[in-house]
Amino acid sequence: RKRERKCLAAAATAFRRRRMKYGQHLLENIAPEYGPDPYLNYADLDDTIRVLSGKAPARADQSKRQVSLTTPPPTNARGVPQHPPGATGGDITEEAFFASIDAELTKVEKFTLDKVTELRKSLDTIESRCEGETDMTDDDAVEGLMSDADEVAESFLRLEKYVNINFMGFHKILKKHDKYCPANPCKAFYVARMHNQAWVRGDYSDVVVRLSSIYSTLRRDRAAQESADPSQSFLRSTTKYWVKTEDVSRVKYAILRHLPVFLQKTSTGESDSQLTNSVYLDNDQLELYHGRLDKLPGAIALRLRWYGAAEPQLVFVERKTHRDKWTGEVSVKERFTVSEKEVQQVMNNTYPIEAKKEAMIVEKGVTQAEADDWESLVRECTQVVETKQLVPTMRTQYMRTAFQIPFDATVRVSLDTNLCMISERGYDLKNKTVWHRDPSKTLAPNEITRFPHAILEVKLELRGENATPPKWVTDLQNSGMLYEVHKFSKFIHGCATLIPDDVRCVPYWVDDISIRDSILASGGGKILVRTDLDEAEKKGLKNIGAGPGANQVYDHLLPFGDIVHDKTSTAVGRTAASTAAMQGKIQRTNQKAANGAGTKGNYGVNFYNDADMEDEEYIVGGPGDAGEEDTCIGWLFPFCSPQNAYYLSVVAPTSVQKIEPKIFFANERTYLHWLHAGVTLYTIAAGILAFAENDGTSWAPWYAMALLPISLGFCMYALHVFLWRADRIKTRIPGRWDDPRGPMLLGGTLVVVLAVNFFAKLYEIVKYNSVKGEL
């Protein structure tokens, strides 16, 4: 009995600890503006579950279909009447728990809707005040309006956090109820009910749209002039990030303060997002998939895109072509439009190109050159569909929110939410008259995969020699809400997940722990690492966290880690700027800029592939920072430098450092050249020692002995720099990948030895001539 009491006490203690874990989290995140009353009463519900779990009610006989109003309740083996489920003999019953849940749901929903109504009224007031300030010349009035708009935005974000805290609380408490009171499970019912309530499913994007309009008015945004000057130099940069669902609204707010939302017209009015469908074409061998995955020069992706939830009327035929940046070319996206009925003609290569071209010139006034370019694109697309036997393979579907000042391509941002990929295989194409699935038919689990994160894409087009990205862009990168994923592709991810039997290789990001469940739910477990590997199987793998065919080298690029290094709960947005900010590098550079030491702005990140040493020192708080002075060994051998502690811990985005295949071989060639120089010097020194006279008066032995350590230094330096540079190539560390000091030191030493030998020989010649003259 004592042992039983101890076990019960231990179980109760563990229960209380588990209860306090989220209960404490909820208390710590209560907004002071709201107070505790509007929040879920987690503690009382937890106490109710504790009381209900202390007594085990009998299960009801679910096979009976009739009852008697005069029959006593059933008894147990001791003749004691059994309590039916939900009646434990006290005031606390299952019905009381369900009533409490209903009351809490009603309370949270009412509070949320009331706050949204207040926010909309505040926006009405701000909009009316903006209409009164027609020219926006009163700076004080504009600043006041901006402050009020910021307050509304902060209130909206505070409300979203309130909703998420309570939504998670309901999930936790219902899960705990089903665990400790299994006689009456209720989580599935209440979770489905929550998703049908306005505080969860409500779309309040109108608040975002109105805030965007207010900010645009206060900034006095104007459509930029279309630039027709082809001589301007641009630095184009495109980076993709994952954004967690709970951070989507904050990211939207951070962007719309600087860029207006591109409004979309829907059946219910203007919205900040639009449904986008893209059907990607490929053949049975997935030739286009593998070409895009391997980044082969000229690899294409061909898709049919339409917008809106209705059946497609206008279809965009788009072709994306990959070109290597180091060749001086850039990847391009080209497209032309057709009607839905003409898609079959494009797929069968029967599209009337000549007739359409004539109509463009006559009716639309298109120039001959533009018409020729259009004809070339259409012919190439229709021919590649026929020759490669391309068919609909995979479809992406998402809600896209676009941010951009009209005709200004300096900064363009798109945010894709509710992303899912749908397999377009397994149905009759009917001579290609059908080219996408019937939306009315139910999809099997292995025909659709829902991506758990939003996708943010930032496109920069910077002009000028000293162009830098806007500060708000780097502030967003430093925010910790963005997780950069190099070269992420919806098409590649969808094919790898939904057609695992046909792919020969898969992208590196499939091993990320945060998307593992979504891949497993879609039947793509074949591309993932197994969790039941034995020790012998683990020894045969370089990286036990990487699945079959996944990248065994660049696992450090995974934003949330793999199954071995799970960083889901600790991961912070990973970019070069954010990592430097976490280590205090940004603050130090800001101080240097404030003191006049910095001359390039205080952004803490560099977007250029050709960053010079000053840029690199600026990014990471280089040798000029106190406490990070280099040592003599680190100065000569950079691999041993203490500053590499930063580099080894940072994975730079590849938009800063692009890896070309030839760079690995270039590193090996450089190593062999240095090694060849060292071996040559050693051969010369050995030959001098072998043939020099040992009479004690010749300089030759001393000269050879001086060359020997220099030749050894060449070999050691070659090996050392080869390993150092290989490590930087592997981790894509930003900055220079050459060593400007070592060659100067080794070359200078060799010059000194050669100069000493030259003057020694010159002295011997002069001395010999003078002695000969005396004779």
Buried (B, 14 or more C-beta within 10 A) or exposed (E): EEEEEEEEEEEEEEBEEBBBEBBEBBEEEBBEEBEEEBBBBBEEBBEBBBBBBEEEBBEBEEEEEEEEEEEEEEEEEEEEEBBBBBBBEEEBBBEBBBEBBEEBBEBBBEBBBEBBEEBBEBBEEBBEBBEEBEEBEEEEBBEBBBEBBBEBBEBBBBBBBBBBBBBBBBBBBBEBBBEEBEBBEBBEEBBEBBEEBEBBEEEBBBBBBBBBBBBBBBBEBEEEEEEEEEEEEBBEBEBBBBBBEEBBBBBBBBBBBBBBBBBBEBEEEBBBBBBBBBBBBBBEEBBBBBBBBEBEEEBBBBBBBBBBEEEBEEBBBBBBBBBBEEEEEEBEEBEBEBEBEBBBBBBBBEBEBEEBBEEBEEEEEBEEEEBEBBBEBBEBBBEBBBEBEBBBBBBBBBBBBBBBBEEBBBBBBBBBBBBBBBBBBEBEEEEBEBBBBEEEEEEEEBBBBEBBBBBBBBBBBBEEEEBBBBEBBBBBBBBBBBBBBBBBBBBBBBBBBBBBEBBEBBBBBBBBBBBBEBBEBBBBBBBBBEEEEEEEEEEEEEBBBBBEBBBBEBBBBBBBBBBBEBBEEEBBBBBBBBBBBBBEBBBBBBBBBEEEEBEEBBBBBBBBBEBEEEBBBBBBBBBEBEEBEBEEEBBBBBBBBEBBEBBEEBBBBBBBBEBEEEBBEBBEEBBEEBBEBBEEBBEBBBEBBEEBEEEEEBBBBBBBEBBBEBBBBBBBBBBBBBEBBBBBBBBBBBBBBEBEBBBEBBEEBBEEBBEBBEEBEEEEEEEEEEEEEEE
